[in-house]
């Protein structure tokens, strides 16, 4: 079932992701995806600079080999799937910091020198916006 959400810049996090390569849940029985969403929402609420980025969730982004995944998207921009995060504040802030630069970019492509350290090495795929391909 599809659920309508705001059509602006968003971080869509998988709420059913494993906690790590070898564990679905943490010591408290919570999935990695649920922990990452919790951290994203806490960071989002704490920093006004993240106000223009929606934090959304859905079950399974089908990137199961790369636990703790998020999809970064905005209308008319290249989208990205990132994964293999350790769910927590550092990952949440890195994802949201990148999302701010992404939202401010013309086509969704942020120069590498502007990437927060915490997202480097976490990109899995990029997706063209509807009606376009990257040249």
Contact map, one row per residue, 1 for C-alpha under 8 A:
111000000000000000000000000000000000000000000000000000000000000000000000000000000000000000000000000000000000000000000000000000000000000
111100000000000000000000000000000000000000000000000000000000000000000000000000000000000000000000000000000000000000000000000000000000000
111110000000000000000000000000000000000000000000000000000000000000000000000000000000000000000000000000000000000000000000000000000000000
011111000000000000000000000000000000000000000000000000000000000000000000000000000000000000000000000000000000000000000000000000000000000
001111100000000000000000000000000000000000000000000000000000000000000000000000000000000000000000000000000000000000000000000000000000000
000111110000000000000000000000000000000000000000000001000000000000000000000000000000000000000000000000000000000000000000000000000000000
000011111000000000000000000000000000000000000000000000000000000000000000011000000000000000000000000000000000000000000000000000000000000
000001111100000000000000000000000000000000000000000011000000000000000000111000000000000000000000000000000000000000000000000000000000000
000000111110000000000000000000000000000000000000000111000000000000000001111000000000000000000000001000100000000000000000000000000000000
000000011111000000000000000000000000000000000000000011110000000000000001110000000000000000000000001000000000000000000000000000000000000
000000001111100000000000000000000000000000000000000011110000000000000111100000000000000000000001001000000000000000000000000000000000000
000000000111110000000000000000000000000000000000000000111100000000000111100000000000000000000000000000000000000000000000000000000000000
000000000011111000000000000000001001100000000000000000111100100000011110000000000000000000000000000000000000000000000000000000000000000
000000000001111110000000000000001100000000000000000000001111100000011100000000000000000000000000000000000000000000000000000000000000000
000000000000111110000000000000111100100000000000000000001111000000000000000000000000000000000000000000000000000000000000000000000000000
000000000000011111000000000000111100000000000000000000000011000000000000000000000000000000000000000000000000000000000000000000000000000
000000000000011111100001000000111100000000000000000000000001000100111000000000000000000000000000000000000000000000000000000000000000000
000000000000000111111011100000111000000000000000000000000000000100110000000000000000000000000000000000000000000000000000000000000000000
000000000000000011111111110000111000000000000000000000000000000000110000000000000000011000000000000000000000000000000000000000000000000
000000000000000001111111000000010000000000000000000000000000000000110000000000000001010000000000000000000000000000000000000000000000000
000000000000000001111111000000000000000000000000000000000000000011100000000000000000000000000000000000000000000000000000000000000000000
000000000000000000111111000000000000000000000000000000000000000000000000000000000000000000000000000000000000000000000000000000000000000
000000000000000001111111110000000000000000000000000000000000000000000000000000000000000000000000000000000000000000000000000000000000000
000000000000000011111111110000110000000000000000000000000000000000000000000000000000000000000000000000000000000000000000000000000000000
000000000000000001100011111111110000000000000000000000000000000000000000000000000000000000000000000000000000000000000000000000000000000
000000000000000000100011111111110000000000000000000000000000000000000000000000000000000000000000000000000000000000000000000000000000000
000000000000000000000000111111000000000000000000000000000000000000000000000000000000000000000000000000000000000000000000000000000000000
000000000000000000000000111111000000000000000000000000000000000000000000000000000000000000000000000000000000000000000000000000000000000
000000000000000000000000111111100000000000000000000000000000000000000000000000000000000000000000000000000000000000000000000000000000000
000000000000000000000000111111110110000000000000000000000000000000000000000000000000000000000000000000000000000000000000000000000000000
000000000000001111100001110011111110000000000000000000000000000000000000000000000000000000000000000000000000000000000000000000000000000
000000000000001111110001110001111111000000000000000000000000000000110000000000000000011000000000000000000000000000000000000000000000000
000000000000111111100000000000111111100000000000000000000000000000111000000000000000001000000000000000000000000000000000000000000000000
000000000000011110000000000001111111110000000000000000000000000000000000000000000000000000000000000000000000000000000000000000000000000
000000000000000000000000000001111111111000000000000000000000000000000000000000000000001100000000000000000000000000000000000000000000000
000000000000100000000000000000011111111100000000000000000000000000010000000000000000011100110000000000000000000000000000000000000000000
000000000000101000000000000000001111111110000000000000101000000000000000000000000000000000000000000000000000000000000000000000000000000
000000000000000000000000000000000111111111000000000000000000000000000000000000000000000000000000000000000000000000000000000000000000000
000000000000000000000000000000000011111111100000000000000000000000000000000000000000001110010000000000000000000000000000000000000000000
000000000000000000000000000000000001111111110000000000100000000000000000000000000000000010011001000000000000000000000000000000000000000
000000000000000000000000000000000000111111111000000000100000000000000000000000000000000000000000000000000000000000000000000000000000000
000000000000000000000000000000000000011111111100000000000000000000000000000000000000000000000000000000000000000000000000000000000000000
000000000000000000000000000000000000001111111110000000000000000000000000000000000000000010011000000000000000000000000000000000000000000
000000000000000000000000000000000000000111111111011000100000000000000000000000000000000000000001000000000000000000000000000000000000000
000000000000000000000000000000000000000011111111010000000000000000000000000000000000000000000000000000000000000000000000000000000000000
000000000000000000000000000000000000000001111111000000000000000000000000000000000000000000000000000000000000000000000000000000000000000
000000000000000000000000000000000000000000111111111000000000000000000000000000000000000000000000000000000000000000000000000000000000000
000000000000000000000000000000000000000000011111111000000000000000000000000000000000000000000000000000000000000000000000000000000000000
000000000000000000000000000000000000000000000011111100000000000000000000000000000000000000000000000100000000000000000000000000000000000
000000000000000000000000000000000000000000011011111110000000000000000000000000000000000000000001100100000000000000000000000000000000000
000000000000000000000000000000000000000000010011111111000000000000000000000000000000000000000000000000000000000000000000000000000000000
000000001000000000000000000000000000000000000000111111000000000000000000000000000000000000000000000100000000000000000000000000000000000
000000011110000000000000000000000000000000000000011111100000000000000000000000000000000000000001001100100000000000000000000000000000000
000001011110000000000000000000000000000000000000001111110000000000000000000000000000000000000000000000000000000000000000000000000000000
000000000111100000000000000000000000100110010000000011111000000000000000000000000000000000000000000000000000000000000000000000000000000
000000000111100000000000000000000000000000000000000001111100000000000000000000000000000000000000000000000000000000000000000000000000000
000000000001111000000000000000000000100000000000000000111110000000000000000000000000000000000000000000000000000000000000000000000000000
000000000001111000000000000000000000000000000000000000011111100000000000000000000000000000000000000000000000000000000000000000000000000
000000000000011100000000000000000000000000000000000000001111100000000000000000000000000000000000000000000000000000000000000000000000000
000000000000011110000000000000000000000000000000000000000111111100000000000000000000000000000000000000000000000000000000000000000000000
000000000000110000000000000000000000000000000000000000000111111100001110000000000000000000000000000000000000000000000000000000000000000
000000000000000000000000000000000000000000000000000000000001111100000000000000000000000000000000000000000000000000000000000000000000000
000000000000000000000000000000000000000000000000000000000001111111101000000000000010000000000000000000000000000000000000000000000000000
000000000000000011000000000000000000000000000000000000000001111111100000000000000000000000000000000000000000000000000000000000000000000
000000000000000000001000000000000000000000000000000000000000001111100000000000000000000000000000000000000000000000000000000000000000000
000000000000000000001000000000000000000000000000000000000000001111111000000000000011000000000000000000000000000000000000000000000000000
000000000000000011111000000000011000000000000000000000000000001111111000000000000011100000000000000000000000000000000000000000000000000
000000000000110011110000000000011001000000000000000000000000000001111100000000000011111000000000000000000000000000000000000000000000000
000000000000110010000000000000001000000000000000000000000000101001111110000000001111100000000000000000000000000000000000000000000000000
000000000011110000000000000000000000000000000000000000000000100000011111000000001110000000000000000000000000000000000000000000000000000
000000000011100000000000000000000000000000000000000000000000100000001111100000111100000000000000000000000000000000000000000000000000000
000000001111000000000000000000000000000000000000000000000000000000000111110000111100000000000000001000000000000000000000000000000000000
000000011111000000000000000000000000000000000000000000000000000000000011111011110000000000000000000000000000000000000000000000000000000
000000111100000000000000000000000000000000000000000000000000000000000001111111100000000000000000000000100001000000000000000000000000000
000000111000000000000000000000000000000000000000000000000000000000000000111110000000000000000000000000000000000000000000000000001000000
000000000000000000000000000000000000000000000000000000000000000000000000011111000000000000000000000000000010000000000000000000001100000
000000000000000000000000000000000000000000000000000000000000000000000000111111100000000000000000000000000111000000000000000000011000000
000000000000000000000000000000000000000000000000000000000000000000000000110111110000000000000000000000000011100000000000000001111000010
000000000000000000000000000000000000000000000000000000000000000000000011110011111000000000000000000000000001000000000000000001111000000
000000000000000000000000000000000000000000000000000000000000000000000011100001111100000000000000000000000000000000000000001111100000000
000000000000000000000000000000000000000000000000000000000000000000001111000000111110000000000000000000000000000000000000001111000000000
000000000000000000000000000000000000000000000000000000000000000000001111000000011111000000000000000000000000000000000010011110000000000
000000000000000000000000000000000000000000000000000000000000001001111100000000001111100000000000000000000000000000000000011100000000000
000000000000000000010000000000000000000000000000000000000000000001111000000000000111110000000000000000000000000000000000010000000000000
000000000000000000000000000000000000000000000000000000000000000000111000000000000011111000100000000000000000000000000000010000000000000
000000000000000000110000000000010001000000000000000000000000000000010000000000000001111100100000000000000000000000000000000000000000000
000000000000000000100000000000011011001000000000000000000000000000010000000000000000111110110000000000000000000000000000000000000000000
000000000000000000000000000000000011001000000000000000000000000000000000000000000000011111110000000000000000000000000000000000000000000
000000000000000000000000000000000000001100100000000000000000000000000000000000000000001111111000000000000000000000000000000000000000000
000000000000000000000000000000000000000000000000000000000000000000000000000000000000000111111100000000000000000000000100000000000000000
000000000000000000000000000000000001000000000000000000000000000000000000000000000000111111111110000000000000000000000110000000000000000
000000000000000000000000000000000001001100100000000000000000000000000000000000000000001111111111000000000000000000000000000000000000000
000000000000000000000000000000000000000100100000000000000000000000000000000000000000000011111111100000000000000000000000000000000000000
000000000000000000000000000000000000000000000000000000000000000000000000000000000000000001111111110000000000000000011110000000000000000
000000000000000000000000000000000000000000000000000000000000000000000000000000000000000000111111111000000000000000000110000000000000000
000000000010000000000000000000000000000100010000010010000000000000000000000000000000000000011111111100000000000000000000000000000000000
000000000000000000000000000000000000000000000000010000000000000000000000000000000000000000001111111110000000000000010000000000000000000
000000000000000000000000000000000000000000000000000000000000000000000000000000000000000000000111111111000000000000110010000000000000000
000000001110000000000000000000000000000000000000000010000000000000000001000000000000000000000011111111100000000000000000000000000000000
000000000000000000000000000000000000000000000000110110000000000000000000000000000000000000000001111111110000000000000000000000000000000
000000000000000000000000000000000000000000000000000000000000000000000000000000000000000000000000111111111000010001000000000000000000000
000000000000000000000000000000000000000000000000000000000000000000000000000000000000000000000000011111111001110000000000000000000000000
000000001000000000000000000000000000000000000000000010000000000000000000010000000000000000000000001111111101000000000000000000000000000
000000000000000000000000000000000000000000000000000000000000000000000000000000000000000000000000000111111101000000000000000000000000000
000000000000000000000000000000000000000000000000000000000000000000000000000000000000000000000000000011111111110000000000000000000000000
000000000000000000000000000000000000000000000000000000000000000000000000000010000000000000000000000000111111100000000000000000000000000
000000000000000000000000000000000000000000000000000000000000000000000000000111000000000000000000000000001111100000000000000000000000000
000000000000000000000000000000000000000000000000000000000000000000000000010011100000000000000000000001111111110000000000000000000000000
000000000000000000000000000000000000000000000000000000000000000000000000000001000000000000000000000001001111111000000000000000000000000
000000000000000000000000000000000000000000000000000000000000000000000000000000000000000000000000000011001001111101100000000000000000000
000000000000000000000000000000000000000000000000000000000000000000000000000000000000000000000000000000000000111111100000000000000000000
000000000000000000000000000000000000000000000000000000000000000000000000000000000000000000000000000000000000011111100000000000000000000
000000000000000000000000000000000000000000000000000000000000000000000000000000000000000000000000000000000000001111100000000000000000000
000000000000000000000000000000000000000000000000000000000000000000000000000000000000000000000000000010000000011111110000000000000000000
000000000000000000000000000000000000000000000000000000000000000000000000000000000000000000000000010000000000011111111011000000000000000
000000000000000000000000000000000000000000000000000000000000000000000000000000000000000000000100110000000000000001111111000000000000000
000000000000000000000000000000000000000000000000000000000000000000000000000000000000000000000100000000000000000000111111000000000000000
000000000000000000000000000000000000000000000000000000000000000000000000000000000000000001100110000000000000000000011111000000000000000
000000000000000000000000000000000000000000000000000000000000000000000000000000000100000000100110010000000000000000111111111000000000000
000000000000000000000000000000000000000000000000000000000000000000000000000000000000000000000000000000000000000000111111111000000000000
000000000000000000000000000000000000000000000000000000000000000000000000000000000000000000000000000000000000000000000011111000000000000
000000000000000000000000000000000000000000000000000000000000000000000000000000000111100000000000000000000000000000000011111100000000000
000000000000000000000000000000000000000000000000000000000000000000000000000000011110000000000000000000000000000000000011111111000000000
000000000000000000000000000000000000000000000000000000000000000000000000000000011110000000000000000000000000000000000000011111000000000
000000000000000000000000000000000000000000000000000000000000000000000000000000011100000000000000000000000000000000000000001111100000000
000000000000000000000000000000000000000000000000000000000000000000000000000001111000000000000000000000000000000000000000001111110000000
000000000000000000000000000000000000000000000000000000000000000000000000000001110000000000000000000000000000000000000000000011111000000
000000000000000000000000000000000000000000000000000000000000000000000000000011100000000000000000000000000000000000000000000001111101110
000000000000000000000000000000000000000000000000000000000000000000000000001111100000000000000000000000000000000000000000000000111111100
000000000000000000000000000000000000000000000000000000000000000000000000000100000000000000000000000000000000000000000000000000011111000
000000000000000000000000000000000000000000000000000000000000000000000000000000000000000000000000000000000000000000000000000000001111100
000000000000000000000000000000000000000000000000000000000000000000000000000000000000000000000000000000000000000000000000000000011111110
000000000000000000000000000000000000000000000000000000000000000000000000000000000000000000000000000000000000000000000000000000011011111
000000000000000000000000000000000000000000000000000000000000000000000000000001000000000000000000000000000000000000000000000000010001111
000000000000000000000000000000000000000000000000000000000000000000000000000000000000000000000000000000000000000000000000000000000000111
